[in-house]
Structure formats: C-alpha cells, structure tokens
C-alpha cells in the first residue's frame, strides 16, 4: 500500500480486521511517517438477529467459502466471530480519527472527522445496508434527437419512445413490487418516459445528461467536420475531456455522488430513468468498474439494467424491451 502511495496513489482502503490497539498504532505510525492521514472504520453489531441474517445471507457467499457446504460455512464463520470477540480491542483512542457504526447504523460515533474524503465517508457508511432490492437503470425512450443523431437538447419522445414508456410501465408492474421509488432527470424525455408508470417521480438536476456546451444540438459528424480540434481532443481522452462551456465524464461522476448515497439508502426498489453518460457513471459505481472505462460502458436505449446489491458486489440482469410499432 505504501508503494502504491509513493507511485501517486491518493486514497487506499486497508481491508483488515486490525484487531488490537497495538496493530492500529503500528498502522498510524507507518502512515504518519509518510504524512498519510488515517481514518479507522469500526462496525459493531450485538443484535443476534442481524448477525444470524448476515452470516447466512452474506458471509456464506463470501469467496472464502466458495464451494463449501453452507452449514459448514456458517459453523466456521461463527467460530471466527468467537475468535474475534476474544481478541478484539475496540477503537476508542481520542486522538485517532474514526467512524464507529453500531448495529447497522442505529448509532454512529464520529471522532476527529474532518477533510473532504472523511466527511463524505460518514453519510455513505451510515446509509449502507445489504437489504435485497433491485436497482433499475434505464435510459429514456427514444427521442426526436435520437432519431436524428443529435447531442443533448431537451426534445420530446418519438412515437417509438412513447411505446417504450408504456413497455417500461408494464415491466415494473409485472415485477410484483408495489413500492417503487422513481427518479428522473429534469429533462422532458425522462419525465415523459415516467408518465405511464402512474407513480410520483422525483426529478433530479444531478441526473441531467452530460452538458455538451458549444456542441449541444450537433451530430458527431458535424463535430468532426466543423470542430475537428474538439472532436479529436475528446476522442483522445473521452473521460477527462470537457466540452467547451460544457462537461466531461469526470464532471458527471462528481455530480452524481449524492445520487449514489441516496440509492444506497433506499430499502425498496429504485427506478432511475436517465441518460447515457449519467447512467454509465451510476453503473460503473455499482458494477465496480474503473472510472476510465465509464465512457465506453454499454447502456443502450430501451433496455432495463437490473442491479441487485449483494455483500460482494451486484448481481446483474438486462431486459431488452425494444418497442415494435406495427405499421399502418
């Protein structure tokens, strides 16, 4: 980890139990020598029901127990818990920075938490849970701009897009979930896609499509011919390149940060009706993809991406609801 910092790394998660005060003191000392600030994160749970559910629903699926008999895995993990209970010394040094989460967020203790990353960690950790529920990501139905290959704008849905909106409503209805949280961007094509659902939808400006700046309303071919410098610069670094008077994918990731925290907080199904760049950013987070891959992730029209969070990632399914309109 230290070598990684020396090579330009900025944030590291040292994933270990760090059972004793002596071990934690050693970590702090090593990091202090390199001027690296440390925040300890401690999760304490004494609720027998939560522990039992956690062991059976998450730990048994851990890579540690791949191929093992489930009952044997449960027995082994309970022995592991008992071992930790005998050895563990709680985090309580008043001079250390730490976040202590008790009984899955029933109580949270913050000590010496300051700075950008630690202050953003606290709300994320408070809202994390492993309650099974689907997260549905889908782009709006086809718009009149999609038909013409134009970037951005605030167009209406095309007839094909309106048909997709009805297909999406049928998909949600057939899922069997009565309570579904629906979020859209503030642009018309997402709100129109949500209308057939018959549910109250919340509109988030943070979910608006990437701002194309001076290129808004153009086709990629127009960009290539009329603005070759912009076209080539974006092609060379699609992740970091910012459209003049617009945004980059890096900017989009920054603004969806609070949306991610809210999705993590939800305990019922969430349907996000958004745009390609924004959904790529959300998908990259939940699927564990590096930011540099974000601009190239496949998020096609008229497809529902279903992500079900688990303890070790997300289960993914895709449902193609491509509308077919009979010709008169």
HELIX and SHEET records of a PDB file:
HELIX    1   1 UNK A    2  UNK A    6  1                                   5    
HELIX    2   2 UNK A   21  UNK A   33  1                                  13    
HELIX    3   3 UNK A   48  UNK A   57  1                                  10    
HELIX    4   4 UNK A   59  UNK A   61  5                                   3    
HELIX    5   5 UNK A   63  UNK A   65  5                                   3    
HELIX    6   6 UNK A   70  UNK A   87  1                                  18    
HELIX    7   7 UNK A  116  UNK A  127  1                                  12    
HELIX    8   8 UNK A  144  UNK A  148  1                                   5    
HELIX    9   9 UNK A  159  UNK A  174  1                                  16    
HELIX   10  10 UNK A  188  UNK A  195  1                                   8    
HELIX   11  11 UNK A  205  UNK A  207  5                                   3    
HELIX   12  12 UNK A  213  UNK A  215  5                                   3    
HELIX   13  13 UNK A  220  UNK A  226  1                                   7    
HELIX   14  14 UNK A  228  UNK A  236  1                                   9    
HELIX   15  15 UNK A  249  UNK A  255  1                                   7    
HELIX   16  16 UNK A  257  UNK A  265  1                                   9    
HELIX   17  17 UNK A  276  UNK A  287  1                                  12    
HELIX   18  18 UNK A  291  UNK A  296  5                                   6    
SHEET    1   A 3 UNK A  40  UNK A  44  0                                        
SHEET    2   A 3 UNK A  98  UNK A 102  1                                        
SHEET    3   A 3 UNK A 107  UNK A 111 -1                                        
SHEET    1   B 6 UNK A 201  UNK A 203  0                                        
SHEET    2   B 6 UNK A 180  UNK A 184  1                                        
SHEET    3   B 6 UNK A 269  UNK A 274  1                                        
SHEET    4   B 6 UNK A 134  UNK A 139  1                                        
SHEET    5   B 6 UNK A 303  UNK A 310 -1                                        
SHEET    6   B 6 UNK A 313  UNK A 320 -1                                        
END                                                                             
